[in-house]
Amino acid sequence: MESLSESEKNTALILSEKKSAEKVLLSITEEINTIETDAENILGELSLKLSKFSISEFTLENTENIINQLKNRLDKWQTYNKEKIDSEK
């Protein structure tokens, strides 16, 4: 049988490229799903840890506010302990 016509070669090449692209898409989709799951787990763990400080709502948008709250609490706690130590002297 004669060699494939130019059209048949192009069709075969396109099909091969399509299969390759589908594999890449599947791989990327799986990676995104893994990242989403990891992010949800991390946010869940962080929310649990923050609940110990009576911070019940955590979103990425209020992260700076939460950090400032925790810094203020730390400052107050350190000041309280310093005053307590000074008063005991």
N, CA and C atoms as a LAMMPS dump frame, in Angstrom:
ITEM: TIMESTEP
0
ITEM: NUMBER OF ATOMS
267
ITEM: BOX BOUNDS ff ff ff
-5.0000000000000000e+02 5.0000000000000000e+02
-5.0000000000000000e+02 5.0000000000000000e+02
-5.0000000000000000e+02 5.0000000000000000e+02
ITEM: ATOMS id mol type element x y z
1 1 1 N 0.839 -1.174 0
2 1 2 C 0 0 0
3 1 3 C 0.883 1.236 0
4 2 1 N 0.425 2.242 -0.684
5 2 2 C 1.202 3.472 -0.792
6 2 3 C 1.262 4.177 0.56
7 3 1 N 2.228 5.102 0.686
8 3 2 C 2.348 5.85 1.936
9 3 3 C 1.11 6.724 2.136
10 4 1 N 0.91 7.087 3.38
11 4 2 C -0.262 7.887 3.716
12 4 3 C -0.229 9.215 2.974
13 5 1 N -1.359 9.649 2.596
14 5 2 C -1.434 10.946 1.939
15 5 3 C -1.123 12.032 2.955
16 6 1 N -0.849 13.184 2.483
17 6 2 C -0.513 14.321 3.354
18 6 3 C -1.653 14.588 4.33
19 7 1 N -2.864 14.51 3.878
20 7 2 C -4.036 14.74 4.72
21 7 3 C -4.114 13.716 5.844
22 8 1 N -3.857 12.461 5.53
23 8 2 C -3.897 11.409 6.548
24 8 3 C -2.787 11.59 7.573
25 9 1 N -1.615 12.036 7.097
26 9 2 C -0.501 12.295 8.02
27 9 3 C -0.87 13.427 8.979
28 10 1 N -1.459 14.482 8.443
29 10 2 C -1.856 15.615 9.289
30 10 3 C -2.914 15.199 10.299
31 11 1 N -3.859 14.371 9.864
32 11 2 C -4.902 13.894 10.773
33 11 3 C -4.284 13.068 11.895
34 12 1 N -3.368 12.202 11.551
35 12 2 C -2.704 11.38 12.562
36 12 3 C -1.917 12.256 13.535
37 13 1 N -1.246 13.266 13.023
38 13 2 C -0.484 14.177 13.875
39 13 3 C -1.412 14.951 14.805
40 14 1 N -2.514 15.428 14.283
41 14 2 C -3.482 16.167 15.095
42 14 3 C -4.055 15.278 16.189
43 15 1 N -4.377 14.051 15.856
44 15 2 C -4.901 13.118 16.868
45 15 3 C -3.875 12.845 17.955
46 16 1 N -2.632 12.717 17.563
47 16 2 C -1.557 12.481 18.524
48 16 3 C -1.398 13.694 19.449
49 17 1 N -1.436 14.894 18.868
50 17 2 C -1.317 16.115 19.666
51 17 3 C -2.514 16.273 20.596
52 18 1 N -3.698 15.877 20.12
53 18 2 C -4.898 15.953 20.949
54 18 3 C -4.763 15.037 22.159
55 19 1 N -4.292 13.824 21.939
56 19 2 C -4.107 12.887 23.048
57 19 3 C -3.091 13.423 24.04
58 20 1 N -2.029 14.012 23.537
59 20 2 C -1.004 14.586 24.404
60 20 3 C -1.586 15.741 25.224
61 21 1 N -2.359 16.598 24.581
62 21 2 C -2.975 17.734 25.276
63 21 3 C -3.966 17.247 26.33
64 22 1 N -4.711 16.187 26.022
65 22 2 C -5.657 15.639 26.987
66 22 3 C -4.936 15.088 28.211
67 23 1 N -3.781 14.469 28.011
68 23 2 C -2.996 13.955 29.139
69 23 3 C -2.5 15.101 30.011
70 24 1 N -2.028 16.174 29.372
71 24 2 C -1.548 17.336 30.121
72 24 3 C -2.703 17.96 30.895
73 25 1 N -3.861 18.093 30.249
74 25 2 C -5.031 18.659 30.922
75 25 3 C -5.432 17.809 32.121
76 26 1 N -5.439 16.515 31.971
77 26 2 C -5.781 15.62 33.077
78 26 3 C -4.783 15.781 34.223
79 27 1 N -3.509 15.864 33.889
80 27 2 C -2.472 16.032 34.911
81 27 3 C -2.651 17.353 35.661
82 28 1 N -2.905 18.42 34.92
83 28 2 C -3.093 19.738 35.547
84 28 3 C -4.341 19.73 36.426
85 29 1 N -5.407 19.116 35.937
86 29 2 C -6.645 19.032 36.709
87 29 3 C -6.421 18.283 38.016
88 30 1 N -5.679 17.193 37.962
89 30 2 C -5.38 16.425 39.179
90 30 3 C -4.54 17.256 40.151
91 31 1 N -3.572 18.002 39.617
92 31 2 C -2.739 18.848 40.474
93 31 3 C -3.571 19.935 41.144
94 32 1 N -4.48 20.549 40.392
95 32 2 C -5.349 21.588 40.957
96 32 3 C -6.221 21.004 42.055
97 33 1 N -6.776 19.83 41.812
98 33 2 C -7.608 19.184 42.833
99 33 3 C -6.806 18.895 44.098
100 34 1 N -5.577 18.44 43.926
101 34 2 C -4.707 18.175 45.08
102 34 3 C -4.415 19.458 45.841
103 35 1 N -4.109 20.516 45.118
104 35 2 C -3.808 21.804 45.754
105 35 3 C -5.03 22.333 46.493
106 36 1 N -6.206 22.213 45.883
107 36 2 C -7.428 22.665 46.548
108 36 3 C -7.673 21.888 47.839
109 37 1 N -7.481 20.587 47.786
110 37 2 C -7.663 19.753 48.977
111 37 3 C -6.663 20.138 50.058
112 38 1 N -5.406 20.32 49.659
113 38 2 C -4.376 20.724 50.624
114 38 3 C -4.716 22.074 51.251
115 39 1 N -5.156 23.02 50.42
116 39 2 C -5.498 24.352 50.922
117 39 3 C -6.664 24.281 51.906
118 40 1 N -7.679 23.482 51.572
119 40 2 C -8.813 23.323 52.481
120 40 3 C -8.365 22.714 53.805
121 41 1 N -7.474 21.729 53.754
122 41 2 C -6.967 21.114 54.989
123 41 3 C -6.18 22.117 55.82
124 42 1 N -5.34 22.899 55.172
125 42 2 C -4.537 23.9 55.874
126 42 3 C -5.433 24.954 56.516
127 43 1 N -6.425 25.428 55.761
128 43 2 C -7.344 26.422 56.315
129 43 3 C -8.146 25.848 57.477
130 44 1 N -8.516 24.585 57.382
131 44 2 C -9.234 23.938 58.486
132 44 3 C -8.373 23.849 59.728
133 45 1 N -7.116 23.453 59.553
134 45 2 C -6.198 23.368 60.689
135 45 3 C -5.959 24.744 61.3
136 46 1 N -5.799 25.747 60.444
137 46 2 C -5.574 27.104 60.931
138 46 3 C -6.788 27.616 61.694
139 47 1 N -7.97 27.347 61.168
140 47 2 C -9.196 27.764 61.86
141 47 3 C -9.294 27.108 63.228
142 48 1 N -8.929 25.843 63.306
143 48 2 C -8.951 25.134 64.586
144 48 3 C -7.974 25.774 65.569
145 49 1 N -6.784 26.094 65.1
146 49 2 C -5.783 26.722 65.981
147 49 3 C -6.228 28.112 66.419
148 50 1 N -6.842 28.862 65.489
149 50 2 C -7.288 30.211 65.833
150 50 3 C -8.479 30.193 66.778
151 51 1 N -9.26 29.118 66.745
152 51 2 C -10.417 29.031 67.643
153 51 3 C -9.97 29.025 69.105
154 52 1 N -8.752 28.577 69.363
155 52 2 C -8.213 28.597 70.726
156 52 3 C -8.029 30.025 71.23
157 53 1 N -7.969 30.975 70.287
158 53 2 C -7.833 32.388 70.629
159 53 3 C -9.144 33.136 70.421
160 54 1 N -10.237 32.387 70.39
161 54 2 C -11.59 32.929 70.203
162 54 3 C -11.748 33.669 68.879
163 55 1 N -11.02 33.229 67.885
164 55 2 C -11.174 33.766 66.533
165 55 3 C -11.914 32.702 65.738
166 56 1 N -13.171 33.007 65.46
167 56 2 C -14.016 31.978 64.86
168 56 3 C -14.096 32.068 63.343
169 57 1 N -13.861 33.232 62.799
170 57 2 C -13.955 33.369 61.348
171 57 3 C -12.597 33.691 60.767
172 58 1 N -12.179 32.84 59.857
173 58 2 C -10.907 33.066 59.175
174 58 3 C -11.139 33.008 57.681
175 59 1 N -10.766 34.086 57.022
176 59 2 C -10.753 34.108 55.562
177 59 3 C -9.435 34.74 55.147
178 60 1 N -9.07 34.507 53.921
179 60 2 C -7.821 35.091 53.441
180 60 3 C -7.898 36.618 53.423
181 61 1 N -9.116 37.152 53.319
182 61 2 C -9.279 38.602 53.267
183 61 3 C -9.041 39.27 54.626
184 62 1 N -9.299 38.552 55.716
185 62 2 C -9.118 39.183 57.034
186 62 3 C -7.853 38.718 57.753
187 63 1 N -6.913 38.194 57.015
188 63 2 C -5.676 37.686 57.615
189 63 3 C -4.908 38.777 58.345
190 64 1 N -4.774 39.928 57.73
191 64 2 C -4.006 41.02 58.344
192 64 3 C -4.664 41.461 59.647
193 65 1 N -5.976 41.525 59.659
194 65 2 C -6.704 41.899 60.87
195 65 3 C -6.451 40.89 61.99
196 66 1 N -6.47 39.624 61.647
197 66 2 C -6.228 38.574 62.648
198 66 3 C -4.809 38.674 63.192
199 67 1 N -3.853 38.902 62.314
200 67 2 C -2.453 39.04 62.751
201 67 3 C -2.324 40.219 63.71
202 68 1 N -2.962 41.329 63.385
203 68 2 C -2.911 42.506 64.266
204 68 3 C -3.56 42.213 65.613
205 69 1 N -4.684 41.496 65.609
206 69 2 C -5.338 41.12 66.868
207 69 3 C -4.401 40.28 67.73
208 70 1 N -3.756 39.306 67.095
209 70 2 C -2.858 38.425 67.85
210 70 3 C -1.641 39.189 68.377
211 71 1 N -1.113 40.134 67.58
212 71 2 C 0.015 40.949 68.047
213 71 3 C -0.397 41.802 69.236
214 72 1 N -1.583 42.399 69.159
215 72 2 C -2.067 43.22 70.278
216 72 3 C -2.242 42.391 71.535
217 73 1 N -2.786 41.203 71.402
218 73 2 C -2.934 40.322 72.561
219 73 3 C -1.583 39.951 73.155
220 74 1 N -0.619 39.678 72.277
221 74 2 C 0.719 39.341 72.75
222 74 3 C 1.329 40.522 73.503
223 75 1 N 1.194 41.715 72.933
224 75 2 C 1.726 42.907 73.597
225 75 3 C 1.089 43.1 74.971
226 76 1 N -0.22 42.958 75.059
227 76 2 C -0.918 43.116 76.335
228 76 3 C -0.458 42.059 77.335
229 77 1 N -0.31 40.835 76.858
230 77 2 C 0.121 39.749 77.734
231 77 3 C 1.539 40.009 78.25
232 78 1 N 2.424 40.462 77.358
233 78 2 C 3.797 40.757 77.774
234 78 3 C 3.839 41.924 78.753
235 79 1 N 3.043 42.937 78.495
236 79 2 C 2.976 44.083 79.401
237 79 3 C 2.451 43.656 80.767
238 80 1 N 1.405 42.845 80.763
239 80 2 C 0.843 42.342 82.007
240 80 3 C 1.895 41.566 82.802
241 81 1 N 2.605 40.673 82.151
242 81 2 C 3.625 39.874 82.836
243 81 3 C 4.766 40.736 83.34
244 82 1 N 5.153 41.72 82.561
245 82 2 C 6.236 42.624 82.983
246 82 3 C 5.806 43.395 84.224
247 83 1 N 4.582 43.904 84.201
248 83 2 C 4.069 44.655 85.369
249 83 3 C 3.951 43.745 86.59
250 84 1 N 3.546 42.527 86.344
251 84 2 C 3.414 41.576 87.449
252 84 3 C 4.778 41.286 88.07
253 85 1 N 5.768 41.078 87.24
254 85 2 C 7.12 40.8 87.728
255 85 3 C 7.659 42.019 88.462
256 86 1 N 7.434 43.223 87.885
257 86 2 C 7.919 44.448 88.535
258 86 3 C 7.248 44.671 89.88
259 87 1 N 5.979 44.358 89.973
260 87 2 C 5.263 44.574 91.241
261 87 3 C 5.693 43.589 92.321
262 88 1 N 6.219 42.449 91.925
263 88 2 C 6.653 41.438 92.882
264 88 3 C 8.052 41.744 93.429
265 89 1 N 8.73 42.675 92.815
266 89 2 C 10.092 42.986 93.27
267 89 3 C 10.087 43.814 94.501
